[in-house]
Amino acid sequence: MRIAKWHPGKLIILWSWGSVFAALTLTSFLVSPVSASPGLHLCELLITLLIPAALSGITWTWLSGRELDI
């Protein structure tokens, strides 16, 4: 199924779960010191940044499909 045909509720669910997961990784990122595990610290930061970027891409694609329907 194309993203452009999704019901808006699916985006709400994606953003909700993505926000929870990003918040958990951000919390872990802020609590642990860098010196304890620099590799894990970098992964937590990248995950925290990539989740909103990926969800924004999905939303952009969905909204672009909605523009074509108008």
Order of alpha helices (4+ residues) and beta strands (2+ residues): alpha-alpha
